[in-house]
Amino acid sequence: MYPHALPALDHLDDFLAFDDCTILEEIKHARQENDRARRIYYWEHLSEAFVTEPHQRHIMRGTMISLARLPMVKRWLDLTAAALGLLLSSPVLLVLAVVVRLTMGSPVLFRQERPGLHGKPFVIYKFRTMRERRDADGRMLPDAERLTRLGRFLRVTSLDELAELFNVLRGEMSLVGPRPLLMEYLERYTPEQARRHEVKPGITGWAQVHGRNAITWEEKFRLDVWYVDHWSLGLDLKILWLTLLKVLKREGISAAGHATMPEFRGTKGRSEAAGSL
């Protein structure tokens, strides 16, 4: 059925010593591609190599199927929450659209291409917080000089992020996940940092509730990868609750000396091991 056969693991020592990179890569790719059938196949047959009792195998298979269904549950929760959120916040969205239009002109929404799952580009939507101001050479002025008073309020309260519920509804984002950054950052990541794209980007995430823009890029990426490796529905609910508290406390809105964050230019002078700590 699948190209790589599983080895016979007759003893516990054989299982502990199992390091077939081909099989492990198959499992990893199955997870990345959301290939539920292939993921169940490999994990089920790997478990059968050391689970001998029939009833234990039945339990193990049920567990594997449940784990494979978790991303489907997450997507269902995203859809439900995004639809409900848009419905309940529609009066707020309308007011924001009118105020942004009157104070900053058109367009009301900020649109920009960002990397999504596995780095695939998508267009993110946010309420505008800055004016389109350029210097004499046509270059965009620094964020601090373009950020309006209304824009600062929208960022402090995170109201500018409400438009991203449309991205969640379209399946391009999740409520919780690593924040979608700039396309040009993709080539600047270390291999470990690039793993943040193994899940959909989110409106909020583990890094957002642990410092947001007040922490370094390296720390932010470390937290993103931790989320990828430890994701669960319970963790998502915890992050959503902590996000609400952070918004109320208005913490970590910007890095010191910047309107938001300085540009990420790559992790220089650091080993791959350091990037994965």
Salt bridges, closest charged atoms under 4 A:
GLU25 OE1 - HIS29 NE2 3.35
GLU26 OE2 - HIS4 NE2 3.42
GLU26 OE1 - ARG38 NH1 2.79
GLU33 OE1 - ARG38 NH2 2.71
ASP35 OD2 - ARG38 NE 3.33
GLU44 OE2 - ARG61 NE 3.13
ASP135 OD2 - ARG139 NE 3.33
ASP137 OD2 - ARG139 NH2 3.07
ASP143 OD1 - ARG146 NH2 3.01
ASP160 OD2 - LYS126 NZ 3.78
GLU161 OE2 - LYS126 NZ 3.77
GLU161 OE1 - ARG179 NH2 3.13
GLU164 OE1 - ARG179 NH1 2.76
GLU172 OE2 - ARG170 NH2 2.99
GLU192 OE2 - ARG195 NH1 3.59
GLU198 OE1 - ARG31 NH2 2.88
GLU198 OE2 - ARG195 NE 3.03
GLU219 OE2 - ARG222 NH2 2.74
ASP224 OD2 - ARG196 NH2 2.82
ASP229 OD1 - ARG195 NH2 2.50
ASP236 OD2 - LYS74 NZ 2.50
GLU251 OE1 - LYS246 NZ 2.91
GLU263 OE2 - ARG188 NH1 2.92
GLU263 OE1 - ARG265 NH2 3.15
